[in-house]
């Protein structure tokens, strides 16, 4: 069990629900000051390796990893799975929007067999497609 911090907005954006994370918000509170994280909830989590083992998945073509700053948590819990994954697509930010959020360079350091295929948009934050060079 872990605390999940769902985002909620104020004013015209009071129904905002696109910024939730298991990581506590940090610079997100400044960059997007209209988003609030007022009511954390307790949720059950599972390691990626455990889930894939139980599902008997040996090789994965593509993982879409949009985890709002918790990329290092997924990587730590999915080392075996990721070593057998051809492509990973993830959102990233070089700002610490959530406590402990890793920059793109740090994510690449955690995934040494992966290389950048392309970034969307090209710049300091956005989405990135990574390819496992060992497969």
KOLVO-642703 format. One record per residue: x, y, z of N, C-alpha, C in turn. Coordinates in steps of 0.1 Angstrom, whole numbers, plus 5000, padded with zeros to 4 digits. Layout:
<sites>
XYZXYZXYZ ...
</sites>
This chain:
<sites>
500949885000500050005000500950125000 500450234993501250354992500250474990 500650584994499850704992499950754978 498750774972498650824958498150964960 498751064953498351204954497551244941 496251234941495551274929495451424928 495551474916495451614914494051654912 493751774917492451834915492751984913 491952054904492152194901491152284909 491352404906490352504912489752594901 488752664905488152754895487552664883 487852714871487352644859487952504857 488952474864489652344863489452254875 488352274882488152194894487952044892 487652004880487551864877488851804872 489951874872491251834867491751704875 492051604867492551474873493651414866 494551494859495551444851496951454857 497051484870498351504876498651414888 498051304889498251224901499551144901 500051124913501351044913501450984927 502350874928502650824941503750914947 504350994939505351094944504651214948 505051274959504451404964504851514955 503851604952504151714943505251804949 506051864940507051954944506952084936 507752094925507752214916506352214909 505652104908504352114902503452214908 503652234921502852324929503152474925 504252494919504652624915504352644900 504752544892504552554877503152554873 502352484880500852464878500152494890 500152624895499652654908498152644909 497452614899496052594899495652454902 496652364902496452224905496752204920 495852134926495952104941496151944942 496651914953496751774957496351754971 495051784973494451804987494151674994 493951564987493351444994494051314989 495251284995495951164991495051044995 495150934987494450814990495450694990 495150594998495950474999495650374987 496650334980496350244969497350124969 496950014964497849894964498749904951 499949874953500849874942501549734940 502049714928502749584925503949624917 505049544919506249564910505949514896 506449574886506249534872506749394870 507949354876508449224874507449114880 506849144892505949054898504749034889 504149144884502949134876503249054863 504349084856504749014844505048864846 505648834858505848694861504548624863 503648684870502348624873501548604860 501748704850501048694838501748614827 502948554831503748474823504248544810 504548674812505048754800506548744800 507148694789508548674788509248794780 508548844771509048944762507949044759 508349174760507349284757507849374746 507049404737507349484726507349634730 506349674738506249824740505549844754 506149934762505649984774505350134773 504150174776503850314777503850344792 504850424797505150444811504850594814 503650634817503250764821502950764836 503950784844503750764859504050884867 504051004861504151134868505251134878 506451124874507651134883508051014890 507350904888507750774895508450674886 509150734875509850644866510850554872 511650614882512650534889512050414897 510850434902510150334909509750214900 509250254888508950144878510150074874 511250144871512450084867513049994878 513050034890513549954901512749824903 511449834901510649714902510449634890 511149674879510949614866512149584859 513249564866514549544859514549424849 514049304854513949194845513049214833 511849264836510949294825511549394815 512149494820512649594811513849544802 514549454808515649394800515149314788 513849274789513249204778512149284771 512249414771511349504765512049574754 511449574742512049644730511949794731 510749844734510649994734509850044747 510250154752509650224763509350364758 508050404760507650544757507250604771 507850714774507650774787507550924787 506850984796506851124798507951154807 508651274805509751314814509751464816 510451504827510651644829512051664835 512751754831514051784837513951874849 512651914852512351984865511851874875 512051894887511551804897510151844901 509151804892507751844894507251764906 507751644908507351554920508651514927 508551504940509751474948510451344943 511751364940512551254936512451224921 511751304913511551284899512951294892 513151194883514451194876514351264863 515451324859515551394846515751284835 515651324823515851224812517151164813 518251244815519551184816519651074828 519051104839519051014850518250884846 517150904839516350784835517250694826 517950764816518750684807519950614815 520350674826521350614834520850494841 519550484844518950374850518650264840 518650294827518350204816519550204807 520650154811521850164802521750094789 520950004787520849934774519850004764 519250114769518250194761518850314755 518450354743518850474737517650554732 517750684731516650774726516450754711 515250724708514850714693514450854689 513550914697513051054694512351104706 512351244707511651314717510551394712 509451414719508251484715507951584726 507751704725508451784714509951784717 510751834708512151844711512451954720 513051924731513352024741513651974755 513252044765513752004779512651914786 511451904781510551814787509451774777 508851664779507851614770507851464771 507851394760507751254759508951204751 509351084754510551024747510250874744 510750834732510650694728512050634730 512150524738513450464740513450324734 514650284729514750154723515850074730 515549944733516549864740517549814729 518749854730519749814720520249674722 519949604733520349474735519449364729 518249414723517349324717517249334702 
</sites>
